Amino acid sequence: MISARGRPRSREIGDRIVAATLALLAESGYSALTLEGIAKAAGVARPTIYRRWPGKAALVADVLADSIPPLVLPDTGDAVGDLMTAAVEFIVTMSESPYGPVAYGLLAEAHHDDELANHLQRAYVAARVVSVLGLIERAQHAGRLAGDIPPDVVRDIVFGPLIFRWLVAGQPMDRCNARRLVEIAFRAVESR
């Protein structure tokens, strides 16, 4: 998300900065990333980047938020079905995206970098978390999910195995495998 500060900015230059940032993140990771390196790869001067973003963390968070497909939460009236579909589509989209591993690398890096954590929370994480928790609360109010399990724990039980299998175990996540894992996870949180 290019900042609206000052005069209108060239979209083409912004696109080059975004592409360079993503390429360098995928190649070397956040800790090796520099604004000088991004500027060189994008063919722009470093002040051009500073006109759009206040620093590396803000740039990376905005680039990530704009490059990773959004978490789409269906609304069919069946909150449990919608949550299951959202979980499956989330992991399949992330595993198919060339930037999925970059996103998780950045989230891991944020544990050691407060500035990055704050920017990622604002630009990327917060809206997704609020949406998922809202869907879980709707399913609990409808009596479909156990009401005595905190919504954030339900989220972790449903999404956690998907992320673990993809990132830690390194196993591909197609819709069939993801759906199977989600169905198993829902047995732990369904209302009895």
N, C-alpha and C positions, 0 to 999 in steps of 0.2 A: 504494500500500500504506500504509494509515493505521497509524501507529505504535501500539504497544500500551502506551505509557507512561501511567501514571495510571489514572483511572477510565474505564470504557467511554465511547466517543465516539458521538455521534449520526451514524448512517450518512447521514442526509439532509443534514446540514451538511457532512460529508466529500464527498458527491456534488456539492454546490454549489461547494465549493472546487475540486474536480477540473474541473468544467465551466467555471468561470471561468478557471482556469489554461489549459486547452486553448484556449478562445476567444481569450484575450489573446495566447497564444503564436502562434496562427495569424494574428492580426490584426497584431501588432507585432513579434514575435520576442523572443528571450530577453533581449537587452541592454536593451530598453525595459520589460521586465517588472519590476514591483515587488510586494512583498507588500502594500503599501498598496492598490495597484490591484486586486490579486486579492481582498483583503478587501472592498473597496467593491463590486466586481462580484458577489461571492458573498453580500453582505449580512451579513457577519460582522465581528467585531472582529479586528484583527491578532493579538492574543494567542491567539485561537482557532486560528489557523494555527500559531503557535509551539508550541501544546500538542501538535500532531500531527507537525510537521516542524521540524528545527532551523534551517532557512533555505531560501532560494529554490532553491538547487541540489538539495538533497535532495527538496524538494517536486516539482520539475520531473522529476527522474529517476524518482521513484516514480509520478508521474502518467503519464509516458511508458510505463513498464514495464507498467502496468495498462491502458493505453488501446490500445496497439498489439497486434494479435493475435499470439500467440506463434508462433515458428517451429516448425512441426510437422515432425518427421522421421519418415517412415514406416519400418517395419521389416518388409520383405517377405522378407528373406534375400538380396536382390540389392542390395548396397551402392551400386553405380553407378546403378541405376534409382532407388533411394531418394534418392540425392543429386540426381539430375536432377529428380525430382519435387519435392523440397524447394526447390531453386533456383527452379523455375518458380512454385510456390505462394507462395514468399516474395515475389517481385517483383510478382506479380499482386495479392496481398493488400496489399502496401505501396502499390501504385499505385492501388488501389481505396479505400484507407483515407483519410478526410479528414485524418488526422494523419500520413500518410507523409511529406509534405514537411516537416512540423514536426520529425519525428524526425531527418531528415537535416540540417535547419538546426541543430538542437541538437548533433548530432555535429560539424558544422563549427565551431560556436561553442566547443565543448569544446577545440579546438586552442589557444584563447587564454585559457581559463579552467580552471585546474587543479582547482578545487573541483568544477566541473560535470563535468569529465572523470572524476574519481574516483567521483562519485555515479553517473554514467551507466554507467561500467564495472561497478560493483557491481550496480546494479539492472536494467540493460538489456542490456549487451553481453556480459559474461563468459559467461553460461550459453549464449547462442546460439553464440558462437565455439567453446566447448568441444564442444558437440554436433556442429557441422559438422565440426570437425577430427577428432573421433572417427569419424564416418562416412567421411571421406576415408581415414583410417588403415585402417579395415576393408576398404575397397575396394582399397587398396594391398596389404594382407596377403593378400587373395584373388587378387592378381595381375591385377586388372582395371584398375588405374591405375598409371602409371609410378612405381616406388618410388624413383627418383632425384630426383624433384621434391618439395621440402618441402611438407607438407600445407597450410601457410599460402599458399604460392604457387599450389597447385591451387585453393584457395578463391578467391583473387583472380582467377585465370583464368576460373573458372566464374561467379562472382557479379559480377565487375567490369563486364563488358559489359552486363549487365542493368541495373545501377545507372546506368551512364553513359548508356545509351540513354534511360532513363526520366527521370533528373534533369537531365543536361546537354543532351542532344539534345531533350528534351521530347516524345519520341514515346510514344504510349500503349503499354502492355505488356499485351496479352491473352495467353492461354495459348498460342495458336498461334505468335505472334512470339517469346515467351519460350522456348518449347520449341525453336524453330529455332536461336536464339542459343546455348542450352545445348548442343545437339547439336554445333554447330560448335566451341564451346569444348572439349568433351570430346575432340575429335580431337587437340588439342594435349597432352592429359594421359593419354590411354589407353595401356595397356601394349602394347608392340609385340613 
